[in-house]
Amino acid sequence: MKRSLIGIILIATLASATVGSYVASRSLRPKNDEASDGAFRDGMYLGTLDARRRELPHFAVARWSTERDRQSFVRGYKQGYRETLAAFDRSKESQSPYFSGVTRNRSETPSGR
C-alpha cells in the first residue's frame, strides 16, 4: 500500500514537472523569427549604438543582399533606436542637470572631436 502511494505521488510529481517545463518553454519562445534573424539583431544593435551617441538615424541596408533582410534590418534598427531613446528620456528626468551639461558641452566643442 505504501509503495503504491509513493509511486502515485512520484508519477504525479514527474508529470506536473514535465507539463510545467513544456508550458514554460513554449511561452519563452519568440512569437516570430526576429530573435534568430541576423539582420534584425544587427539593426537593433546599430540602432542602439546610434541612439546612445545621439546621432541621427542611418540605415546601412546596403550590407544585406536580399530585400527581406533589408526590411528586417530597418525594423530592428528602428526598434533599437526608439527603445534606447525612450530609456534615455525616462532616465533624463532624474539626471537632467547632467544631460543638459553634456548637450551644452557637445554643441560648444569643435567638430573635429
C-alpha positions as a Python dict, from the first residue, in 0.01 Angstrom:
ca = {
    (1, 'M'): (0, 0, 0),
    (2, 'K'): (275, 244, 94),
    (3, 'R'): (471, 158, -221),
    (4, 'S'): (177, 224, -449),
    (5, 'L'): (105, 556, -276),
    (6, 'I'): (470, 662, -314),
    (7, 'G'): (462, 551, -678),
    (8, 'I'): (149, 753, -749),
    (9, 'I'): (295, 1064, -583),
    (10, 'L'): (621, 1020, -777),
    (11, 'I'): (439, 981, -1110),
    (12, 'A'): (216, 1283, -1039),
    (13, 'T'): (520, 1494, -948),
    (14, 'L'): (708, 1395, -1263),
    (15, 'A'): (403, 1455, -1481),
    (16, 'S'): (342, 1801, -1339),
    (17, 'A'): (712, 1890, -1376),
    (18, 'T'): (709, 1773, -1738),
    (19, 'V'): (394, 1967, -1823),
    (20, 'G'): (524, 2276, -1642),
    (21, 'S'): (855, 2273, -1827),
    (22, 'Y'): (677, 2225, -2160),
    (23, 'V'): (445, 2522, -2094),
    (24, 'A'): (737, 2737, -1980),
    (25, 'S'): (944, 2654, -2288),
    (26, 'R'): (652, 2737, -2518),
    (27, 'S'): (596, 3076, -2354),
    (28, 'L'): (966, 3172, -2371),
    (29, 'R'): (991, 3113, -2743),
    (30, 'P'): (970, 3427, -2956),
    (31, 'K'): (645, 3471, -3141),
    (32, 'N'): (830, 3532, -3466),
    (33, 'D'): (1175, 3475, -3607),
    (34, 'E'): (1316, 3815, -3509),
    (35, 'A'): (1518, 3671, -3222),
    (36, 'S'): (1707, 3445, -3462),
    (37, 'D'): (1720, 3685, -3756),
    (38, 'G'): (2073, 3820, -3801),
    (39, 'A'): (1965, 4128, -3995),
    (40, 'F'): (1711, 4224, -3729),
    (41, 'R'): (1959, 4177, -3445),
    (42, 'D'): (2226, 4372, -3634),
    (43, 'G'): (1978, 4654, -3693),
    (44, 'M'): (1883, 4663, -3325),
    (45, 'Y'): (2248, 4676, -3225),
    (46, 'L'): (2339, 4958, -3464),
    (47, 'G'): (2021, 5150, -3382),
    (48, 'T'): (2100, 5127, -3013),
    (49, 'L'): (2456, 5250, -3072),
    (50, 'D'): (2341, 5547, -3278),
    (51, 'A'): (2077, 5642, -3021),
    (52, 'R'): (2334, 5623, -2740),
    (53, 'R'): (2562, 5853, -2936),
    (54, 'R'): (2267, 6083, -3008),
    (55, 'E'): (2327, 6052, -3382),
    (56, 'L'): (2061, 6084, -3647),
    (57, 'P'): (1923, 5754, -3779),
    (58, 'H'): (2130, 5600, -4057),
    (59, 'F'): (2004, 5281, -4220),
    (60, 'A'): (2305, 5091, -4356),
    (61, 'V'): (2096, 4846, -4559),
    (62, 'A'): (2346, 4801, -4841),
    (63, 'R'): (2525, 4539, -4633),
    (64, 'W'): (2230, 4300, -4676),
    (65, 'S'): (2174, 4132, -5011),
    (66, 'T'): (1804, 4040, -5004),
    (67, 'E'): (1509, 4273, -4971),
    (68, 'R'): (1372, 4067, -4683),
    (69, 'D'): (1697, 4112, -4488),
    (70, 'R'): (1699, 4484, -4562),
    (71, 'Q'): (1346, 4526, -4431),
    (72, 'S'): (1432, 4320, -4125),
    (73, 'F'): (1740, 4532, -4061),
    (74, 'V'): (1538, 4855, -4082),
    (75, 'R'): (1271, 4713, -3847),
    (76, 'G'): (1539, 4616, -3596),
    (77, 'Y'): (1720, 4948, -3630),
    (78, 'K'): (1403, 5148, -3570),
    (79, 'Q'): (1309, 4936, -3269),
    (80, 'G'): (1655, 4959, -3111),
    (81, 'Y'): (1678, 5333, -3178),
    (82, 'R'): (1328, 5403, -3043),
    (83, 'E'): (1370, 5187, -2730),
    (84, 'T'): (1707, 5339, -2645),
    (85, 'L'): (1581, 5696, -2684),
    (86, 'A'): (1279, 5610, -2469),
    (87, 'A'): (1509, 5473, -2199),
    (88, 'F'): (1717, 5791, -2214),
    (89, 'D'): (1406, 6005, -2183),
    (90, 'R'): (1295, 5809, -1874),
    (91, 'S'): (1634, 5845, -1708),
    (92, 'K'): (1677, 6204, -1823),
    (93, 'E'): (1423, 6327, -1570),
    (94, 'S'): (1634, 6204, -1281),
    (95, 'Q'): (1964, 6324, -1428),
    (96, 'S'): (1860, 6639, -1612),
    (97, 'P'): (2148, 6860, -1489),
    (98, 'Y'): (2398, 6603, -1614),
    (99, 'F'): (2240, 6564, -1958),
    (100, 'S'): (2195, 6936, -2013),
    (101, 'G'): (2564, 6985, -1939),
    (102, 'V'): (2663, 6710, -2181),
    (103, 'T'): (2445, 6856, -2454),
    (104, 'R'): (2572, 7208, -2398),
    (105, 'N'): (2936, 7099, -2397),
    (106, 'R'): (2893, 6885, -2707),
    (107, 'S'): (2748, 7176, -2905),
    (108, 'E'): (3029, 7408, -2797),
    (109, 'T'): (3315, 7174, -2895),
    (110, 'P'): (3472, 7187, -3241),
    (111, 'S'): (3353, 6926, -3488),
    (112, 'G'): (3698, 6767, -3513),
    (113, 'R'): (3642, 6580, -3183),
}
